[in-house]
């Protein structure tokens, strides 16, 4: 990530993730909160690994990362827009054909396994082929790498095709919507 992109994200969420210093401790800065969260998302590191990289206890990370993710989700919703009209889909297809020589393509889609602790009683439901428990984040982008669709939460043992088949995007495509 470029420093200017990091600064842009930080400006968006800093008021939501800033904490106040107390007599007992100095608060973790918004910059460090965002940094550790992005590292968690990019690398799939466990809280145990991150605690050594950032010198923040994993118990604290288990509160910080979800708070920052909530703030990012709240601030970034306007940046993720699924095309709603035939003209919007056509514009994406034309951009793929022009930029990447991929005619009839309306999105590049991929999934990312996000490591989780297995839920109690979950058995092997979330255990994936990479030998850890995960949920899948699946996303689609247009020819300019802008997100057009995101789905999070499918269990990790399901294949990419199975994950896609459970998304609302697949349902809309299947029903010609």
N, C-alpha and C positions, 0 to 999 in steps of 0.2 A: 504494500500500500504506500502510495506517495504521501509525504508529510502534509501536503496541502489537503489531501483527502481525509487524513486523520484529523487535522484541525477543523475541517468542515463538519465531520461527525461530532467532534468534541463540542463545537459551538451549538450544534443541534440539541445535544442531550445534557450538556453540563449543568444546566439549572435543575434538571430532574434527578441527577445522580450525585450532586454535591451534598456533602455532609458537614456538620459543624464540629470544630475542634472542641474538646472538653478539657476539664482540669486533669482527667485521668489519662487522656491519650490524644494524639493528633489524628485527625481523620485522614483516610486514604483519599488522595486527590482525585478529582474527576478524570484527569489524564491517565493516572495509573489504573483506575477502575475500568476505563474504556480499553486501555492497553491489555490488561489481563483477560478481559472478555474477548477481545478480538483474537488474542493468542489461543484461547480456549476453542473458539470457533474454527480457526484456521488449522490448528494442529491436532485437534481431537485429544489433547492432553487431559489426563485425569487431574482432579483437584490436588491429589498427592504430589504429582509432578510439578504442578504450577506453584505450589507453596514454596518449593525450593528455588524456583526461578525468580519469584517476585517477593519472597520473604513475607508472605501473607499466609496465616494459618488456613488450612483447608476449611475449617468451620466458618471462617470469615468469608472465604471464597464462595462457599455454598449460599451465602446471602447476597454478596456483591454481584456475582455473575447474573443470577436471575433478575436482580433489580435493573442492571444495565440493559439486559436483553428486553425487559419490559419497556424501558425508556426508548430504546432503539426502535422497537416495534411501533410504539405510539408515534414517534417522530417521523418514521419512514413510510408509513402507510400510503402517503400521497405519491411515493416514488414507484410503487408497484401497481401497474394498471394493466389488467387483462383486457385485450381488445374486445370491443363489444359489437362492432359493426363489420360487415363484409369489407368495407373500404379500409378499415384499420388492418384487417388480416391481409388484404391485398397489398397494402403498403409494406408490410413486413416481408411478404413473399417477394416483392419486387426488389427490396433491399438485399435479401439473401441472394437472389439471382444476379444482381449487379455487383455486389461486393465480393461474394464468395463463390460465384458460379454454381450455385445450388438452386436450380429452379424448383418451384413447387414446395419449398421448405418454408414453414411458418414458425420455426423455433428450434433452438438447440437445447436439448433437455439432458439433465444429468442428476444423479443423486449423490448424497454425502451421508455416510453413516456417522452419527453423533453418539459417542460412547455414553452409556448410562449405567447406573447401578440397577441390577435386575429387580423389578418390583416383587414384593413378597407374594409367593404363590404363583409367580409368572412362569415357572418352569423354564423351558427352552424357547418360549415364545419370542423373546427378544435376542436370542443368541444367533449371531450371524456367521457367515462363512469365513470371516476374518478372525474368528475365535474370541469375540467379545460381545457383550450385550449392547444393543444400540437401537435408536430410532432413526428413521430415514428422513432427511430433508431433501425434497425433490424440487427442482426449479427449472424454468424455461426462460431463455433470453432471446431477444431479437438479434438482428444482424449487427447492432451497435452495442451488444452486451448489456442491454437494459433488461431488467427482469420484467417478464410479462405474466409469470405465474409462479407461485410458491405453495408447496404443501409440506407440512411437517407433522410427524407423529406416527407414521406407519411403523410396525415393528420390524426389527432388523433382519429377521429370518426370511422375509419375503423377497423374491427376486425383483430386479428393476422393473420388469414387465408387470409383475404383480402389484408393485407399488403404484405404477402409473395407472393400472386398471382400476385402482381404488380412489383415484383423484376425481375432483369435480371437473377438471379439464377434460379427462377422458370421457366422462359422462356427457358433457356438452358436445364434444366431437362426435361421439357415438349417436347422439340424438339430433345431429345436424343443427345445433343451436349456436 
